[in-house]
């Protein structure tokens, strides 16, 4: 009975894009039965965009030549080694030169 009254009041029976429930709305652009369904759909779309972006980045990384990837790894290892060497060298002071000054 309520649906009949709603239809006569210039409202349409629509189907929710998210959970496929029928609902009545007077808005021509209505797509969701509740705000909860709209938020769920927006979040799903956002998460899908994140997954697509991550897959694209992963694919572009895999498509790069192995020599380029290896040089990046070697460069990173070299920088890490240089940083750790600097920490162990007592602030850049050469201890062997100091001992040679005394006969």
C-alpha positions in Angstrom: 0.0 0.0 0.0 2.8 2.4 0.9 4.6 1.7 -2.4 1.5 2.5 -4.3 1.1 5.8 -2.5 4.7 6.6 -3.1 4.4 5.8 -6.9 1.4 8.1 -7.1 3.4 10.9 -5.5 5.8 11.2 -8.5 8.3 8.8 -7.1 9.9 5.9 -8.8 10.8 2.4 -7.6 14.5 1.9 -8.2 17.1 -0.8 -7.5 20.1 0.0 -5.3 23.4 -0.3 -7.2 25.1 -1.8 -4.1 22.9 -4.3 -2.5 20.2 -4.7 -5.3 17.3 -3.8 -2.9 14.3 -2.0 -4.4 13.7 1.4 -3.0 11.4 4.4 -3.7 12.8 7.8 -4.5 11.7 11.0 -6.2 15.3 12.0 -7.1 16.1 11.1 -10.7 19.8 10.6 -10.0 19.3 8.2 -6.9 21.5 5.1 -7.1 21.5 3.8 -3.5 18.8 3.0 -1.0 20.7 4.3 2.0 23.7 6.5 2.8 25.4 3.3 4.1 25.2 1.7 0.6 26.6 4.8 -1.0 29.6 4.9 1.4 30.2 1.2 0.8 30.3 1.7 -2.9 32.6 4.7 -2.7 35.0 2.8 -0.4 35.0 -0.2 -2.8 35.8 2.0 -5.7 38.6 3.7 -3.8 40.1 0.3 -2.8 39.9 -0.9 -6.3 41.7 2.2 -7.6 44.5 1.5 -5.0 44.8 -2.1 -6.1 44.9 -1.1 -9.8 47.6 1.5 -9.1 49.7 -1.0 -7.1 49.4 -3.6 -9.9 50.4 -1.0 -12.5 53.5 0.0 -10.4 54.4 -3.6 -9.9 54.1 -4.3 -13.6 56.2 -1.3 -14.5 58.9 -2.5 -12.0 58.9 -6.0 -13.5 59.1 -4.5 -17.1 62.3 -2.7 -16.3 65.5 -4.4 -17.5 67.3 -6.6 -15.0 70.6 -4.6 -15.4 68.8 -1.4 -14.3 67.3 -3.2 -11.3 70.6 -4.7 -10.4 72.4 -1.3 -10.6 69.7 0.2 -8.3 70.3 -2.6 -5.8 74.1 -2.3 -6.0 73.8 1.5 -5.6 71.7 1.1 -2.5 74.1 -1.4 -1.0 77.0 0.9 -1.8 75.3 3.8 -0.1 74.5 1.7 2.9 78.1 0.5 3.1 79.4 4.0 2.9 77.1 5.2 5.7 78.1 2.4 8.0 81.8 2.9 7.2 81.5 6.6 8.2 80.1 5.6 11.5 82.9 3.3 12.3 85.8 5.6 11.3 85.7 7.7 14.4 84.3 10.8 12.7 86.8 10.7 9.8 89.9 10.7 11.9 92.7 8.5 10.5 94.1 6.7 13.5 97.0 5.1 11.6 98.5 8.6 10.7 98.5 9.6 14.3 100.5 6.6 15.4 103.0 7.2 12.6 103.8 10.7 13.9 105.5 9.2 17.1 108.8 7.3 16.4 
